[in-house]
Amino acid sequence: MTMTEKILARASERAALEPGENVWVDVDVLMTHDVCGPGTIGIFKKEFGEDAKVWDREKVVIIPDHYIFTSDERANRNVHILRDFCVEQNIKYFYDIKDLSNFKVPPTIRFVLDGEMPPYLLAKDLILQIIGEISVSSATYKSMEFVGSTVESLTMEERMTLCNNMVIEAGGKNGVVPADETTFKYLEGKASVDYEPVCSDAQARFFSDYRFDVSKLEPVVAKPHSPDNRALARECKDVKIDRVYIGSCTGGKTEDFLAAAKVFLASGKKVKVPTFLVPATQKVWMDVYSLPVPGSGGKTCSQIFEEAGCDTPASPSCGACLGGPRDTYARMNEPMVCVSTTNRNFPGRMGHKEGQIYLASPYTAAASALTGYVTDPRDFLM
């Protein structure tokens, strides 16, 4: 069995599963937020009654993170619904739920990435390369499994960009990387329950295989208006931009800001367009202000960003990634061209429906901020 088949088999107490089977599984965590949560809560009360209770108040994840910095009444109402529900249900933690849910076992596409990672590439380049290869629909309801020497060399944050934040842009049901020493070290001091890693069998059947020699890849972008509209960054050097956005779950992790700071530090120049910085979490925000950037003589990301003329790093949130109400920080309220480290670039995604979004790595985003055009980061890193 593949990794995903083993995970679903264990949760359904089955010895083996085949792609296409529908099984009831014992779910560990139910998670929702202020965009999808209110609708979920409405269905919960409609189907089970106004007085219905969740079966384990300590195993529900409810996180308001999309509509938290806005005065828009409708957006605020979503957050109020979440708060009221948590009070009604006496939810102790925004974490975990044990429930039986029905899943179809997905077939697995395996992506084998080998070769030494060039110093001008990041995981965002890898996943944009993959999505450009297979399209935004080819992995619909399929598991995407990433293996190979390149994947093994990636940090946990880079693996998150590869398989947690972007597989849905190819239609994927889930993304997985085999657990290894990098995984185990990352979990030290974080895991609160015992875990048993699984990996695909040598004889596991895969829906299809894709292989990439990463050493030969170049920095890429996804042009408007789809994550699979792939182009080499250097092919877009004549595209004039209005702003740069570095943030979101996909591109707002600590290592993403360290990467951007590396480019600014190497250039010694100031940005030519407004450059917005939105950390994904409070910890990332703290790292931006406290961690020294390698080779900077002790300077933090925030200091380097200030010297480069970037906007002050904002409070952590999803920010303009979703668009949201007009007063959302860094939202595009006019037709603009933006290079962004976010995950989607559909029309209206970051605000104005005529806005143009070029998805890119933090390296490419920072390089583009320095020139005012879509720019290959090798111009500053090589």
ChimeraX attribute file (.defattr): number of C-alpha atoms within 10 A of each C-alpha:
attribute: neighborCount
match mode: 1-to-1
recipient: residues
	/A:1	20
	/A:2	25
	/A:3	20
	/A:4	25
	/A:5	23
	/A:6	21
	/A:7	17
	/A:8	22
	/A:9	20
	/A:10	14
	/A:11	16
	/A:12	20
	/A:13	12
	/A:14	12
	/A:15	8
	/A:16	12
	/A:17	22
	/A:18	15
	/A:19	18
	/A:20	12
	/A:21	10
	/A:22	13
	/A:23	19
	/A:24	16
	/A:25	21
	/A:26	17
	/A:27	16
	/A:28	15
	/A:29	15
	/A:30	15
	/A:31	16
	/A:32	18
	/A:33	18
	/A:34	23
	/A:35	18
	/A:36	11
	/A:37	20
	/A:38	19
	/A:39	12
	/A:40	13
	/A:41	15
	/A:42	13
	/A:43	12
	/A:44	15
	/A:45	13
	/A:46	11
	/A:47	10
	/A:48	10
	/A:49	11
	/A:50	10
	/A:51	8
	/A:52	13
	/A:53	14
	/A:54	15
	/A:55	12
	/A:56	15
	/A:57	19
	/A:58	17
	/A:59	21
	/A:60	23
	/A:61	18
	/A:62	21
	/A:63	17
	/A:64	18
	/A:65	17
	/A:66	22
	/A:67	25
	/A:68	18
	/A:69	19
	/A:70	17
	/A:71	13
	/A:72	15
	/A:73	9
	/A:74	12
	/A:75	18
	/A:76	15
	/A:77	14
	/A:78	21
	/A:79	22
	/A:80	15
	/A:81	16
	/A:82	20
	/A:83	17
	/A:84	11
	/A:85	16
	/A:86	17
	/A:87	10
	/A:88	12
	/A:89	17
	/A:90	14
	/A:91	19
	/A:92	14
	/A:93	13
	/A:94	18
	/A:95	17
	/A:96	18
	/A:97	20
	/A:98	18
	/A:99	17
	/A:100	14
	/A:101	11
	/A:102	13
	/A:103	14
	/A:104	17
	/A:105	23
	/A:106	26
	/A:107	23
	/A:108	29
	/A:109	22
	/A:110	20
	/A:111	18
	/A:112	18
	/A:113	21
	/A:114	18
	/A:115	16
	/A:116	14
	/A:117	21
	/A:118	13
	/A:119	10
	/A:120	21
	/A:121	21
	/A:122	22
	/A:123	22
	/A:124	31
	/A:125	26
	/A:126	23
	/A:127	22
	/A:128	29
	/A:129	26
	/A:130	21
	/A:131	24
	/A:132	20
	/A:133	15
	/A:134	13
	/A:135	19
	/A:136	20
	/A:137	15
	/A:138	14
	/A:139	24
	/A:140	18
	/A:141	19
	/A:142	25
	/A:143	27
	/A:144	28
	/A:145	23
	/A:146	21
	/A:147	17
	/A:148	17
	/A:149	14
	/A:150	19
	/A:151	25
	/A:152	19
	/A:153	15
	/A:154	16
	/A:155	14
	/A:156	18
	/A:157	17
	/A:158	20
	/A:159	21
	/A:160	20
	/A:161	24
	/A:162	26
	/A:163	20
	/A:164	17
	/A:165	20
	/A:166	24
	/A:167	27
	/A:168	22
	/A:169	20
	/A:170	25
	/A:171	19
	/A:172	22
	/A:173	18
	/A:174	21
	/A:175	22
	/A:176	21
	/A:177	21
	/A:178	16
	/A:179	13
	/A:180	12
	/A:181	9
	/A:182	13
	/A:183	15
	/A:184	11
	/A:185	11
	/A:186	14
	/A:187	12
	/A:188	9
	/A:189	7
	/A:190	8
	/A:191	10
	/A:192	8
	/A:193	5
	/A:194	5
	/A:195	7
	/A:196	5
	/A:197	12
	/A:198	14
	/A:199	18
	/A:200	16
	/A:201	11
	/A:202	8
	/A:203	8
	/A:204	12
	/A:205	16
	/A:206	17
	/A:207	14
	/A:208	10
	/A:209	11
	/A:210	13
	/A:211	13
	/A:212	17
	/A:213	14
	/A:214	21
	/A:215	15
	/A:216	10
	/A:217	17
	/A:218	19
	/A:219	25
	/A:220	28
	/A:221	33
	/A:222	27
	/A:223	22
	/A:224	20
	/A:225	18
	/A:226	21
	/A:227	27
	/A:228	25
	/A:229	20
	/A:230	21
	/A:231	18
	/A:232	18
	/A:233	23
	/A:234	17
	/A:235	13
	/A:236	17
	/A:237	15
	/A:238	11
	/A:239	14
	/A:240	15
	/A:241	22
	/A:242	17
	/A:243	24
	/A:244	31
	/A:245	29
	/A:246	29
	/A:247	30
	/A:248	25
	/A:249	21
	/A:250	24
	/A:251	29
	/A:252	26
	/A:253	25
	/A:254	21
	/A:255	18
	/A:256	25
	/A:257	27
	/A:258	23
	/A:259	21
	/A:260	21
	/A:261	27
	/A:262	22
	/A:263	25
	/A:264	27
	/A:265	23
	/A:266	13
	/A:267	16
	/A:268	13
	/A:269	14
	/A:270	17
	/A:271	23
	/A:272	19
	/A:273	19
	/A:274	18
	/A:275	27
	/A:276	22
	/A:277	26
	/A:278	29
	/A:279	28
	/A:280	24
	/A:281	19
	/A:282	12
	/A:283	12
	/A:284	20
	/A:285	22
	/A:286	14
	/A:287	20
	/A:288	25
	/A:289	14
	/A:290	15
	/A:291	16
	/A:292	18
	/A:293	21
	/A:294	13
	/A:295	10
	/A:296	14
	/A:297	8
	/A:298	12
	/A:299	17
	/A:300	19
	/A:301	27
	/A:302	26
	/A:303	18
	/A:304	23
	/A:305	24
	/A:306	13
	/A:307	15
	/A:308	21
	/A:309	18
	/A:310	21
	/A:311	15
	/A:312	14
	/A:313	20
	/A:314	16
	/A:315	16
	/A:316	22
	/A:317	23
	/A:318	26
	/A:319	29
	/A:320	25
	/A:321	29
	/A:322	21
	/A:323	23
	/A:324	24
	/A:325	19
	/A:326	16
	/A:327	15
	/A:328	24
	/A:329	20
	/A:330	23
	/A:331	20
	/A:332	26
	/A:333	18
	/A:334	11
	/A:335	14
	/A:336	16
	/A:337	21
	/A:338	29
	/A:339	32
	/A:340	31
	/A:341	29
	/A:342	28
	/A:343	27
	/A:344	24
	/A:345	26
	/A:346	17
	/A:347	16
	/A:348	19
	/A:349	22
	/A:350	26
	/A:351	23
	/A:352	17
	/A:353	16
	/A:354	16
	/A:355	21
	/A:356	24
	/A:357	31
	/A:358	30
	/A:359	31
	/A:360	30
	/A:361	30
	/A:362	34
	/A:363	31
	/A:364	33
	/A:365	30
	/A:366	31
	/A:367	26
	/A:368	30
	/A:369	28
	/A:370	25
	/A:371	17
	/A:372	21
	/A:373	23
	/A:374	29
	/A:375	30
	/A:376	25
	/A:377	23
	/A:378	18
	/A:379	13
	/A:380	20
	/A:381	16
	/A:382	8
